[in-house]
Amino acid sequence: MKATMLLADAAQVADGKLYILGGGWSVTGPFPMPSAVAVKVEVDWNEIDSPHHWELFLLDEDGHPVLVDTPEGSQALEVRGDFQVTRPDGLPPGSPVDFSLAVNMGPLPLEPGKRYTWRLTIDGVTDGSWALSFSTRPVPEQ
C-alpha cells in the first residue's frame, strides 16, 4: 500500500474524494486550533476485497505518545478505524484502488514551541513516508 498524507485546517470525504480546506501547513499555534489529517491510500490489487485496519497516533518530539485528559483519565491521542475497498467495474488488472480518509480534530492542547508527528499504520505496518510532522509556534513575549 501507498499512503499520501496532508495536514489541513479541515477535510472531508465525499464520493471517494478528499475535500481539503487550508491544507499543506507545518506550523500552527501557539494556541490550540482545529486541524485535520487528510489521507489518500492506494490499496494494491492483491489487497482489494480484504478488510484493513488503520491507526493514526500523535507523537511528541521524543517519539512518545501525546497524552490528553479525558473523563477516564490521561489517554494517548490516537484515532483508528477499518476499511475495505472493492474492485470497480472495468478496472484494468493490477491497478490500485483509492481509499480516502479525513480525520478532523478540535483544538488540541499542544505545548507551544514543540515538534509533533502524526504516524499512520495500516494493518500494523508503517512506512517512513506515513508521517506528518509539524511545529507549534512559541507564545509571543509580551
PyMOL commands that set and color helices and strands:
alter all, ss='L'
color gray80, all
select helices_A, chain A and resi 45-47
alter helices_A, ss='H'
color red, helices_A
select strands_A, chain A and resi 2-8+10-14+17-21+27-28+35-43+52-60+67-70+73-76+78-83+97-105+115-122+131-136
alter strands_A, ss='S'
color yellow, strands_A
deselect
rebuild
show_as cartoon
